[in-house]
Amino acid sequence: MALSEIGLVGLAVMGQNLSLNIAEKGFPISVFNRSYEKTEAAVTRAQKEGLADRFRGYKDVKEFVESLEKPRRVILLVQAGAPVDATVDNLCKYMEPGDIIIDGGNEWYENTERRQAKVEALGLRYMGMGVSGGEEGARRGPSMMPGGTPEAYKYIEPIVTKVAAQVDDGPCVMYIGDGGAGNYVKMVHNGIEYGDMQLISEAYDVLHVLVGLSNDEIAAVFAEWNQGALQSFLIEISAIIAAKKDTEGEGFLVDKIVDKTGAKGTGKWTVQQAAELSVAAPTITASLDGRYMSALKEQRVAASKVFGELGLQAPAAVSGVDKKQLVADVCEALYCSKICSYAQGMNIIKAKSEEKGWGVDLGGLARIWKGGCIIRAGFLDRIKQAYQRDPSLPSLLVDPTFAKDLAERDAAWRRVVALAVTHGVPAPGMMSSLSYFDTYRRERLPANMVQVCCAVNCCRLCVYTCAIALLYAC
């Protein structure tokens, strides 16, 4: 029997879909899962999709490894943490020097570097590969961010360049850098995604509450925005979701969804990394805080009653506003805030890349995020061009094109934030983005007063210390 070109371990939805994508692109693949039922389900689906001749499932891990061409290449799509360690240990029993393990999960980058060092001691090679696009992207073509052992990439490149999403300037994949670079970049990608979602939700809230637009009207607005500078997958699906009727009852589905949002590790890790690197990321931080605040549903309900009784009522539609103008302003505010969010994300990656010596190509990142992934958008082509013009660009905010965009939309951005503040509609993403922009463009900040306060505090501490020392001396 002919050997498979690649193997995949972990056949939950993402793993199953990616394995079928690989087979569909012409690469014979062997698959394995700890519970054989999922392996059987994947094989059955491959048969139904006409891929049986390039898709083989295995019950025994030794037989699975032996079914692969050398150097063996195995993609892992299992739960991050201990399950990855257990899977790597199991594979290492049967893999040989030169073979390659590729972790495609949302893993903490230091775990990837630890595993890389461990398997390299056995003569194996290890990669951490971010995969973005959800289950649909995995099946039709995701954005892929492989990092790790540099010489290993050439053995997976022919496969991932065909499996990844394809856009006008090539496949949405590139080698990111050594060590945990691939996982790290995917982590920050998710942080940027948090920012995007928060900003869209704030635009929705202002349009719905203060402008008084119906769900159908908001859907039409989002659909129109998707034809312009805000064209993106998230705006597209927001338009669809806003217009979706409840098929099992009256009204719109979006109004039936509980306003509580969870937070996975990657968003928190991004914010923690920003702090570790001394990189300001207020928009991304606000998006994480927004999720934490949303989780306090019961407290928020109680607080609304407390303050309602004290005369602070919930925000409502503002009378006398020019709805058409305000809708246009919200569009501009969302676009400006989005620039700030991406600037922060790129600066986190840039700082970490410099610290670790990864040499991450920021323009290349923007290019491979143009297709397949959740944050795919036409806007990313302009980011790619910005870094092509100046690879050492300190911030997207000062790229000539983006700087011009921000200056032209400045007044609209401020009108939206001012209206939200005045009428009690929380818009932390837009507000923090505007403050970030204003802070960055200030030649002089009041940090001198911070320095004074620090100095005074230090002096007081010195006085107290001396007094105590004298007291004991006496």
C-alpha positions in Angstrom: 0.0 0.0 0.0 1.3 3.5 -0.9 2.4 5.7 2.0 0.5 8.9 2.9 2.2 12.2 2.4 1.0 13.6 5.7 -0.8 12.6 8.9 -3.2 14.4 11.2 -4.1 13.6 14.8 -7.2 15.0 16.4 -10.5 14.7 14.5 -12.8 17.1 16.2 -14.5 19.5 13.8 -11.4 21.5 12.9 -9.2 18.4 12.5 -11.8 16.5 10.4 -12.3 19.5 8.1 -8.6 20.2 7.6 -7.9 16.6 6.9 -10.6 16.6 4.2 -9.2 19.8 2.8 -5.8 18.2 2.5 -7.2 15.1 0.8 -9.2 17.2 -1.6 -6.1 19.2 -2.6 -4.6 15.9 -3.8 -2.5 14.8 -0.9 -3.0 11.3 0.5 -3.5 11.6 4.3 -3.6 9.2 7.3 -5.7 10.2 10.3 -5.8 9.1 13.9 -7.9 10.0 16.9 -7.7 8.8 20.5 -11.3 7.7 20.3 -11.7 5.5 17.2 -15.4 6.6 16.7 -14.2 10.0 15.4 -11.8 8.3 13.1 -14.6 6.2 11.7 -16.8 9.2 11.3 -14.1 11.1 9.4 -13.4 8.1 7.1 -17.2 7.8 6.4 -17.4 11.5 5.5 -14.4 11.2 3.2 -16.1 8.4 1.4 -19.3 10.4 1.0 -17.2 13.3 -0.4 -15.4 11.1 -2.9 -12.0 11.2 -1.1 -11.7 7.6 0.1 -8.7 6.9 -2.2 -6.6 9.6 -0.4 -8.0 9.2 3.1 -7.1 6.4 5.6 -8.0 6.1 9.2 -6.0 4.2 11.8 -6.8 2.7 15.2 -3.3 2.1 16.3 -0.8 5.0 16.6 2.2 2.8 15.6 0.5 1.8 12.4 -0.5 5.4 11.8 3.1 6.6 12.0 4.3 3.7 9.8 1.8 4.7 7.1 3.6 8.0 6.4 6.3 8.9 4.0 9.7 9.9 5.4 10.4 12.4 6.7 7.1 11.9 8.4 4.9 15.0 8.8 2.1 14.9 11.5 -0.3 17.8 12.2 -1.8 17.9 15.7 -5.2 19.5 16.2 -5.9 18.5 19.8 -6.7 20.5 22.9 -3.9 22.8 24.0 -1.9 22.0 27.1 -1.5 18.5 28.6 -3.3 16.7 25.7 -0.7 18.1 23.3 2.2 16.9 25.6 0.6 13.4 25.8 0.1 13.2 22.1 3.7 14.3 21.4 5.1 11.8 23.8 3.0 9.0 22.2 4.2 9.9 18.7 7.8 10.2 19.7 7.8 6.5 20.6 7.5 5.7 16.9 8.8 8.6 15.0 12.4 8.8 13.8 15.1 11.5 13.5 14.2 14.0 10.8 10.4 13.5 11.2 8.2 16.6 11.9 5.4 17.4 14.3 3.2 20.4 13.6 0.9 21.7 16.4 -2.0 23.5 14.7 -3.8 24.5 17.9 -4.1 27.7 19.8 -1.2 27.0 22.1 0.8 29.3 24.4 4.0 30.0 22.4 6.4 29.1 25.3 4.9 25.6 25.4 5.7 25.2 21.7 9.3 26.3 22.3 9.6 23.8 25.2 8.3 21.0 23.1 10.6 22.0 20.2 13.6 21.7 22.4 12.4 18.4 23.8 11.8 16.7 20.4 15.0 18.2 18.9 16.9 16.3 21.5 15.5 13.2 19.9 16.4 14.3 16.4 12.8 15.3 15.5 11.7 18.7 14.3 8.8 20.7 15.7 6.6 23.5 14.4 3.7 25.5 15.9 1.2 26.6 13.3 -1.6 29.0 13.8 -4.7 28.1 11.8 -7.5 30.7 11.5 -10.8 30.5 9.8 -12.9 28.2 12.0 -14.4 25.0 10.8 -15.4 26.5 7.4 -11.9 27.9 6.9 -10.3 24.6 7.8 -12.5 22.9 5.1 -12.3 25.5 2.3 -9.0 27.2 3.0 -7.7 28.8 6.2 -5.1 31.4 6.9 -2.0 29.4 8.2 0.9 30.8 10.3 3.6 28.1 10.6 6.6 28.8 12.8 9.3 26.6 14.5 12.2 24.7 13.1 13.2 26.6 10.0 14.4 23.7 7.9 11.2 21.8 8.5 9.0 24.3 6.7 10.3 23.2 3.2 8.7 19.8 3.9 5.3 21.1 4.5 5.3 24.1 2.2 4.0 22.3 -0.9 1.1 21.1 1.1 0.1 24.2 3.1 0.4 26.5 0.1 -2.3 24.5 -1.6 -4.5 23.9 1.5 -4.5 27.6 2.6 -7.0 30.2 1.3 -6.0 31.7 -2.0 -6.2 35.5 -2.6 -5.2 37.8 -5.5 -1.5 37.8 -4.4 -1.0 34.2 -3.4 -1.8 31.6 -0.8 -2.6 32.8 2.8 0.4 31.2 4.4 4.0 32.1 5.0 6.8 30.9 7.4 6.6 33.2 10.4 9.8 32.6 12.3 11.6 30.2 14.7 10.4 28.9 18.0 6.8 29.8 19.0 6.5 32.6 16.4 3.6 30.9 14.6 1.5 30.4 17.7 2.4 33.9 19.0 1.2 35.6 15.8 -2.0 33.6 15.9 -2.6 34.7 19.5 -2.3 38.4 18.6 -4.5 37.8 15.5 -7.1 36.6 18.0 -6.6 39.7 20.1 -7.1 41.9 17.1 -10.2 39.9 16.4 -11.5 40.7 19.9 -11.0 44.4 19.1 -12.9 44.1 15.8 -15.9 42.4 17.3 -16.0 44.9 20.2 -15.9 47.9 17.9 -18.7 46.5 15.6 -20.9 45.8 18.7 -20.4 49.4 19.8 -21.4 50.7 16.3 -24.5 48.4 16.5 -25.3 49.8 20.0 -25.1 53.4 19.0 -27.1 52.9 15.8 -29.7 50.8 17.7 -30.0 52.8 20.9 -29.1 56.4 20.1 -30.1 56.6 16.4 -33.1 54.3 16.9 -32.6 52.2 13.9 -34.4 48.9 13.5 -32.6 45.6 13.0 -33.5 45.7 9.3 -32.1 49.2 9.0 -28.9 48.3 10.8 -28.5 45.2 8.5 -28.9 47.5 5.5 -26.3 49.9 7.0 -23.8 47.2 7.6 -24.3 45.8 4.1 -23.6 49.2 2.7 -20.5 49.6 4.8 -19.3 46.2 3.5 -19.0 47.8 0.1 -16.5 50.4 1.2 -13.5 50.9 3.5 -15.0 48.6 6.2 -15.4 45.6 3.8 -14.7 42.5 5.9 -16.0 39.1 6.8 -17.1 40.4 10.3 -19.1 43.3 8.8 -20.7 40.9 6.3 -21.8 38.4 8.9 -23.0 41.2 11.2 -25.4 42.4 8.4 -26.7 38.9 8.0 -27.1 38.3 11.8 -28.9 41.7 12.3 -31.5 40.8 9.7 -32.0 37.1 10.8 -35.5 36.4 12.0 -36.3 34.0 14.8 -37.6 30.9 13.0 -39.1 29.5 16.2 -40.8 32.7 17.4 -41.5 36.3 16.7 -38.9 39.0 16.2 -35.2 39.0 15.4 -32.7 36.3 16.5 -30.1 38.9 17.7 -32.6 40.3 20.3 -33.0 36.8 21.8 -29.3 36.2 22.4 -28.2 36.7 26.0 -25.7 39.7 26.3 -23.0 37.7 28.0 -19.7 36.9 26.1 -17.0 34.4 27.1 -13.2 35.0 26.7 -10.8 32.4 25.6 -7.1 32.4 26.6 -5.7 34.1 23.4 -7.4 37.4 24.1 -6.1 37.5 27.7 -2.7 36.4 26.6 -2.5 39.2 24.1 -3.3 41.8 26.7 -0.8 40.2 29.1 1.9 40.2 26.4 1.2 43.9 25.6 1.9 44.7 29.3 5.0 42.5 29.4 6.4 44.3 26.4 5.4 47.8 27.5 3.2 48.2 24.4 0.0 50.2 24.8 -3.0 48.2 23.5 -6.0 50.0 25.0 -8.5 49.0 22.3 -7.7 45.3 22.6 -7.7 45.6 26.4 -11.1 47.4 26.3 -12.5 44.5 24.2 -11.4 42.0 26.8 -12.8 44.1 29.6 -16.0 44.4 27.7 -16.4 40.6 27.8 -15.6 40.5 31.5 -18.2 43.2 32.1 -20.8 41.4 30.0 -20.4 38.3 32.2 -21.7 40.3 35.2 -25.3 40.1 33.9 -27.0 39.7 37.2 -25.0 42.5 38.8 -25.7 44.8 35.8 -29.5 44.1 36.1 -29.4 45.0 39.8 -27.2 48.1 39.2 -29.6 49.4 36.5 -32.5 49.3 39.1 -30.4 51.0 41.8 -29.4 53.9 39.5 -32.8 54.0 37.8 -34.3 54.8 41.2 -31.8 57.6 41.6 -32.9 59.2 38.3 -30.3 57.7 35.9 -32.4 56.0 33.3 -31.2 53.7 30.5 -30.1 55.5 27.3 -32.7 56.0 24.6 -32.9 57.4 21.1 -31.8 61.0 20.8 -34.4 63.3 19.4 -33.5 65.9 16.7 -30.4 64.2 15.4 -29.6 64.0 11.7 -29.8 60.2 11.4 -28.1 60.1 8.0 -25.2 62.1 9.3 -24.9 60.1 12.5 -24.8 56.8 10.6 -22.0 58.2 8.4 -20.2 59.4 11.5 -20.4 56.0 13.1 -18.9 54.5 10.0 -16.0 56.8 10.2 -15.5 56.3 13.9 -15.5 52.5 13.5 -12.9 52.8 10.7 -10.6 55.0 12.8 -10.9 52.8 15.8 -10.1 49.8 13.7 -6.9 51.4 12.5 -5.9 51.9 16.2 -6.7 48.3 17.1 -4.6 46.9 14.2 -1.8 49.3 15.0 -1.7 48.0 18.6 -1.7 44.4 17.5 1.1 44.9 14.9 3.2 46.7 17.5 2.9 43.8 19.9 4.1 41.4 17.3 6.9 43.8 16.2 8.1 44.2 19.8 8.1 40.4 20.4 9.8 39.7 17.1 12.6 42.1 18.0 13.0 40.6 21.4 13.1 37.0 20.1 14.9 37.7 16.8 12.0 36.1 14.8 12.2 38.6 11.9 8.4 38.6 11.4 7.3 40.2 8.1 4.4 42.5 9.2 3.4 43.3 5.6 3.4 39.6 4.9 1.2 38.9 7.9 -1.4 41.4 6.6 -1.3 39.7 3.2 -1.9 36.2 4.6 -4.8 37.5 6.8 -6.6 38.8 3.6 -8.3 35.4 3.1 -9.5 32.4 5.1 -9.3 33.9 8.6 -12.0 35.6 10.7 -10.5 39.1 10.4 -10.1 38.9 6.6 -10.8 42.3 5.1 -10.0 44.5 2.1 -8.4 46.9 4.7 -5.5 44.5 5.2 -4.2 45.1 1.7 -3.6 48.7 2.7 -1.8 47.5 5.8 0.4 45.3 3.6 1.2 48.3 1.4 2.0 50.5 4.4 4.7 48.0 5.6 6.0 47.5 2.1 6.5 51.3 1.9 8.3 51.3 5.2 9.2 48.0 6.8 10.4 49.8 9.9 7.2 51.8 10.3 6.8 52.7 14.0 3.0 52.7 13.9 0.3 52.4 11.3 -1.0 55.7 12.6 1.8 57.6 11.0 1.8 55.8 7.6 0.9 58.6 5.2 -2.2 57.0 3.9 -3.6 56.0 7.3 -2.6 59.4 8.8 -4.6 61.2 6.1 -7.6 58.9 6.7 -7.5 59.6 10.5 -7.2 63.4 10.0 -10.1 63.5 7.6 -12.4 61.5 9.9 -11.3 63.0 13.2 -14.4 65.3 13.6 -16.8 62.5 12.9 -15.0 60.2 15.4 -15.2 62.8 18.1 -18.9 63.4 17.5 -19.8 59.7 17.9 -17.7 59.3 21.1 -19.1 62.6 22.6 -22.7 61.5 21.8 -22.1 58.1 23.4 -20.6 59.7 26.6 -23.2 62.3 26.9 -26.1 59.8 26.7 -24.6 57.0 28.7 -23.9 54.5 26.0 -20.7 52.6 26.8 -18.3 52.5 23.8 -15.0 51.6 25.5 -13.4 50.4 22.3 -14.0 53.6 20.4 -13.3 55.8 23.4 -10.0 54.1 24.2 -9.0 54.2 20.5 -9.6 57.9 20.4 -7.6 58.5 23.5 -4.8 56.3 22.1 -4.8 58.4 19.0 -4.8 61.7 20.9 -2.0 60.5 23.2 0.2 59.2 20.4 0.0 62.5 18.4 0.7 64.8 21.5 4.2 66.2 21.4 4.0 66.8 25.2 2.1 64.8 27.8 1.4 65.4 31.5 3.8 62.6 32.3 6.0 65.3 33.9 3.4 65.6 36.7 3.5 61.8 37.1 7.3 62.1 37.5 6.8 64.8 40.2 4.4 62.7 42.1 6.7 59.7 41.9 9.7 61.8 43.1 7.7 63.3 46.0 6.6 59.8 47.1 10.2 58.5 46.9 11.4 61.5 49.0 8.7 60.9 51.6 9.7 57.2 51.8 13.4 58.3 52.3 12.4 60.7 55.1 10.4 58.0 56.9 13.2 55.5 56.5 15.8 57.9 57.9 13.4 58.8 60.8 13.0 55.2 61.7 16.7 54.5 61.5 17.4 57.5 63.8 14.7 56.3 66.3 16.3 52.9 66.6 19.8 54.5 66.7 18.7 56.5 69.8 
